[in-house]
Amino acid sequence: MSVTDTTIAKSDPDGSLVYRGFPIAEIVKNAGFEETAYLVINGRLPKKPELEAFSAELKRKGTIDSKVIELMRELGSGAVPMDVLRTAVSALGSLDKDEGVGERQTSLEAKMAMLAANCHRVPMGMAPRRPRSDLGFADNLLQMLTPKEASGYEKWVFERVLILYMEHELNASSFAVRVVASTLADPYAAATAGLAALKGPLHGGANEEAMRTLLELGEPEKAGAYVEKSLAEGRKVIGFGHRIYKEFDPRARFCKEYLQEMLKKRGGDDNLYRLCDAVERKMWERKGIPPNLDFYAAPIFYLLGIEIPLYTPIFAASRVFGWMAHYNEQVVENKLIRPDATYVGPRNLKYTPLEKR
Amino acid sequence: MSVTDTTIAKSDPDGSLVYRGFPIAEIVKNAGFEETAYLVINGRLPKKPELEAFSAELKRKGTIDSKVIELMRELGSGAVPMDVLRTAVSALGSLDKDEGVGERQTSLEAKMAMLAANCHRVPMGMAPRRPRSDLGFADNLLQMLTPKEASGYEKWVFERVLILYMEHELNASSFAVRVVASTLADPYAAATAGLAALKGPLHGGANEEAMRTLLELGEPEKAGAYVEKSLAEGRKVIGFGHRIYKEFDPRARFCKEYLQEMLKKRGGDDNLYRLCDAVERKMWERKGIPPNLDFYAAPIFYLLGIEIPLYTPIFAASRVFGWMAHYNEQVVENKLIRPDATYVGPRNLKYTPLEKR
């Protein structure tokens, strides 16, 4: 059931994905994060001065002020990072003094890296990590997420994973963003709804759960029994299956390659790769279901030394660019999104006084 | 286009509205706020002990702690009340220590009165208003919203208006709640998305704008020229028209009666009623469009001495009960809400290096 026309992105069951007309392979092999973000938002690749201006703007607006840090801290050490991130973005809707929809969108996008990197550590009482003015969005997010300096290849991979997470047409969070945008509420309100949806285990939460499962298994040899047991017990194997992709998720394929290459460059064992591959093969053999992006992004984040509760916030930090593209597309020829429901309850009931029930 | 079955509520173009099978007239003439809330959430009218237990629970959980007050205050005096309310509810998703979905829902519902009553004054640096343990939800909300003691009739009317705002099947905010619920995110996340949607001027914001217009007009004699001018300039007349109701909005009819009766009981002039009536008649004559709930709820709130920026938060404080009914209905037989979009953009574009653009 199609609810709108779009020119932002398209995924197909056969495993193709386009961003603004470009096959995902063209983008992920050639473009940088800011370049892709510009494309997703504006509908075309930027010229050099446009890219420089956009990158500079993201840097300039990328620091969040102490009021937001304080507010995150007050949520306390038990806080779920996605709750913290959602609350901080909602608060920024009040605190951000930028004017105009475009300005506010860029401000929100810019701040998402610092917000995502701090939504776990700050509530635990740790000092905030801050962006460096010499780094782009992806490198900055990575350096704030993990204290150890990644290799050049690993930085490149992290940027690729962010690009792959940026946009995926009408997933639940982007649709929530469009529902809110259709009331003509502002971009922060819309992004808050996107973050609310992304928290759900059926949506963004999958990459964290996938990693916990992989760690629990540990060895490739355990993959087969795990899949069999899950299927026998009727449990979902996290990281598999997608509403759209039936043959393969192109984003997962890229990440699988990156994972293998990362381990190869590091030397040592490649257990983690072989484990993922074994689960994938078994799932394909038994159910014909391919892995999705979350399944192969998770071990990459893990190897980079990023804490598991930050995987969904990272997803959010990139997806917000896609959300803003949806916001803009929605409001241009806006129609309030207010679908019908089929009422299947009774009618004409009579009120009975309290004493007679 | 129907996206789901529902047994919660149904509105029809001819002006009928049912809550859980009861025509709205049965409810609004007979039931109290808590009784209606129980009905909307549980699908049937409560027996006496059930109603007492539910009412007691709402009282017991209705106070928000100082951390949330502090957080609201930090947003500062320029903050839009709906931004404050959304941020506070989002934060409560972290701070509320209740366990279990049902417990957390009741906690959220209970706290909405104090949150709504304070989302404007606390950021301005004023002391929070608190619920009284001897009052029910509606009376408590009213006494926190306005310092002057309302008459018995006016308290009854305020409770009626809240009942009329409680539920209205798949409006944009309830649909946003269901989209988020379908990811299996928690009730606070879902309510945050509902609040994000309700902020929009095409949704909850209408009652505030309706009142500002009525105040600007002032005299019944100005109604005709105002409507003509708005139509000539192609501007929307706020408070008129509804996606469902084409003949009349039954909720507006009740509120119109209440407004007339309130003014009559007060003595003095009935200009405000005659102004509303004149705008209504002119709109019907010229466009055949009836007033909606917001148009007649606004002057009632105004007469009660409630500040205009609180009208949408009041709407939210009641609608949250409907949202939670939708949350529960969604998750029982859940299917992720992820509609299709029709891609109408280009395909197979080739990446051009930056220098060659």
Interface residues (C-beta under 8 A of the other chain):
Chain A: M1 S2 V3 T4 D5 T6 T7 I8 A9 K10 V18 R20 G21 F22 P23 E26 I27 K29 N30 A31 E35 G43 L45 P46 K47 K48 L51 K67 E70 L71 E74 L75 G76 G78 A79 V80 D83 V84 R86 T87 S90 A91 G93 S94 L95 P123 E169 L170 N171 A172 S173 F175 A176 V179 V180 S182 T183 L184 A185 D186 Y188 A189 A190 T192 A193 A196 A197 L198 K199 G200 P201 L202 H203 G204 G205 R243 N334 L336 I337 R338 P339 D340 A341 T342 Y343 V344 G345 P346 R347 N348 L349 K350 Y351 T352 P353 L354 E355 R357
Chain B: M1 S2 V3 T4 D5 T6 T7 I8 A9 K10 V18 R20 G21 F22 P23 E26 I27 K29 N30 A31 E35 G43 L45 P46 K47 K48 L51 K67 E70 L71 E74 L75 G76 G78 A79 V80 D83 V84 R86 T87 S90 A91 G93 S94 L95 E169 L170 N171 A172 S173 F175 A176 V179 V180 S182 T183 L184 A185 D186 Y188 A189 A190 T192 A193 A196 A197 L198 K199 G200 P201 L202 H203 G204 G205 R243 N334 L336 I337 R338 P339 D340 A341 T342 Y343 V344 G345 P346 R347 N348 L349 K350 Y351 T352 P353 L354 E355 R357
